[in-house]
């Protein structure tokens, strides 16, 4: 069971680069990446259109782009 709104270690700082990194927190798939300014971003590892893993995509500035659709997701709100 995962308690929401708590801190969990999912990766070492050196593991998170500008390439999307897939992890699973409990049963929830997440994707981690660094933005162009070096900040760490964490989103659900799922494109909202067809549930394609965002971790298979690439980063563009502060967004992660779905490899299947090309849709970009914002790191702060997850909006496309």
FILO-234714 format. One record per residue (C-alpha): z, x, y; residue in one letter. Coordinates in nm, 4 decimals, always signed. Layout:
<nodes>
+----------+----------+----------+--------+
|       up |     east |    north | residu |
+----------+----------+----------+--------+
|        Z |        X |        Y |      A |
...
+----------+----------+----------+--------+
</nodes>
This chain:
<nodes>
+----------+----------+----------+--------+
|       up |     east |    north | residu |
+----------+----------+----------+--------+
|  +0.0000 |  +0.0000 |  +0.0000 |      X |
|  -0.0942 |  +0.1297 |  +0.3434 |      X |
|  +0.1174 |  +0.0424 |  +0.6451 |      X |
|  -0.1015 |  -0.0162 |  +0.9513 |      X |
|  -0.0259 |  +0.1416 |  +1.2901 |      X |
|  +0.1272 |  +0.4520 |  +1.1319 |      X |
|  +0.0162 |  +0.8146 |  +1.1213 |      X |
|  -0.1317 |  +0.9558 |  +0.8012 |      X |
|  -0.2727 |  +1.3018 |  +0.7309 |      X |
|  -0.6332 |  +1.2628 |  +0.6178 |      X |
|  -0.7775 |  +1.6091 |  +0.6907 |      X |
|  -0.6952 |  +1.9504 |  +0.8306 |      X |
|  -0.8132 |  +2.0131 |  +1.1856 |      X |
|  -1.0633 |  +2.2741 |  +1.0656 |      X |
|  -1.2159 |  +2.0227 |  +0.8227 |      X |
|  -1.3248 |  +1.7905 |  +1.1038 |      X |
|  -1.6483 |  +1.9179 |  +1.2595 |      X |
|  -1.9476 |  +1.7608 |  +1.4326 |      X |
|  -2.0726 |  +1.6502 |  +1.0873 |      X |
|  -1.9327 |  +1.3170 |  +0.9637 |      X |
|  -1.6579 |  +1.3595 |  +0.7041 |      X |
|  -1.5845 |  +1.0802 |  +0.4544 |      X |
|  -1.2257 |  +1.0105 |  +0.3495 |      X |
|  -1.0415 |  +0.7210 |  +0.1894 |      X |
|  -0.7089 |  +0.6083 |  +0.3296 |      X |
|  -0.5484 |  +0.3882 |  +0.0663 |      X |
|  -0.8440 |  +0.1675 |  -0.0182 |      X |
|  -1.0154 |  +0.1858 |  +0.3222 |      X |
|  -1.3140 |  +0.4202 |  +0.3641 |      X |
|  -1.3079 |  +0.6079 |  +0.6951 |      X |
|  -1.5319 |  +0.8617 |  +0.8647 |      X |
|  -1.4031 |  +1.1460 |  +1.0847 |      X |
|  -1.6032 |  +1.3621 |  +1.3230 |      X |
|  -1.5725 |  +1.5668 |  +1.6427 |      X |
|  -1.7479 |  +1.4522 |  +1.9561 |      X |
|  -1.9408 |  +1.6809 |  +2.1905 |      X |
|  -1.6225 |  +1.7390 |  +2.3955 |      X |
|  -1.4216 |  +1.8341 |  +2.0823 |      X |
|  -1.2209 |  +1.5124 |  +2.0460 |      X |
|  -1.1631 |  +1.3732 |  +1.6971 |      X |
|  -1.3039 |  +1.0290 |  +1.6219 |      X |
|  -1.2179 |  +0.8021 |  +1.3295 |      X |
|  -1.4056 |  +0.4863 |  +1.2324 |      X |
|  -1.4414 |  +0.2651 |  +0.9289 |      X |
|  -1.7068 |  +0.4325 |  +0.7117 |      X |
|  -1.9326 |  +0.1306 |  +0.7097 |      X |
|  -2.2317 |  +0.0178 |  +0.9139 |      X |
|  -2.1755 |  -0.3409 |  +1.0232 |      X |
|  -2.5313 |  -0.4409 |  +0.9321 |      X |
|  -2.5593 |  -0.3582 |  +0.5601 |      X |
|  -2.2381 |  -0.1628 |  +0.4918 |      X |
|  -2.4207 |  +0.1705 |  +0.4639 |      X |
|  -2.1736 |  +0.4636 |  +0.4839 |      X |
|  -2.1657 |  +0.6113 |  +0.8352 |      X |
|  -2.0577 |  +0.9420 |  +0.6799 |      X |
|  -2.4175 |  +0.9851 |  +0.5585 |      X |
|  -2.5382 |  +0.9734 |  +0.9198 |      X |
|  -2.5056 |  +1.2210 |  +1.2051 |      X |
|  -2.3250 |  +1.2544 |  +1.5351 |      X |
|  -2.4925 |  +1.2126 |  +1.8719 |      X |
|  -2.2551 |  +1.3120 |  +2.1516 |      X |
|  -1.9557 |  +1.0803 |  +2.1117 |      X |
|  -2.1336 |  +0.8403 |  +1.8745 |      X |
|  -2.2030 |  +0.8419 |  +1.5021 |      X |
|  -2.5473 |  +0.7231 |  +1.3946 |      X |
|  -2.6101 |  +0.5283 |  +1.0736 |      X |
|  -2.8560 |  +0.7178 |  +0.8538 |      X |
|  -3.0060 |  +0.3949 |  +0.7207 |      X |
|  -3.0519 |  +0.1898 |  +1.0390 |      X |
|  -3.0260 |  +0.4390 |  +1.3231 |      X |
|  -2.7594 |  +0.2229 |  +1.4900 |      X |
|  -2.5086 |  +0.4247 |  +1.6932 |      X |
|  -2.1367 |  +0.3433 |  +1.6959 |      X |
|  -1.9005 |  +0.4263 |  +1.9826 |      X |
|  -1.5889 |  +0.6249 |  +1.8922 |      X |
|  -1.3452 |  +0.4307 |  +2.1093 |      X |
|  -1.4260 |  +0.0703 |  +2.0187 |      X |
|  -1.6590 |  +0.1112 |  +1.7207 |      X |
|  -1.9128 |  -0.0988 |  +1.9113 |      X |
|  -2.2815 |  -0.0447 |  +1.8437 |      X |
+----------+----------+----------+--------+
</nodes>
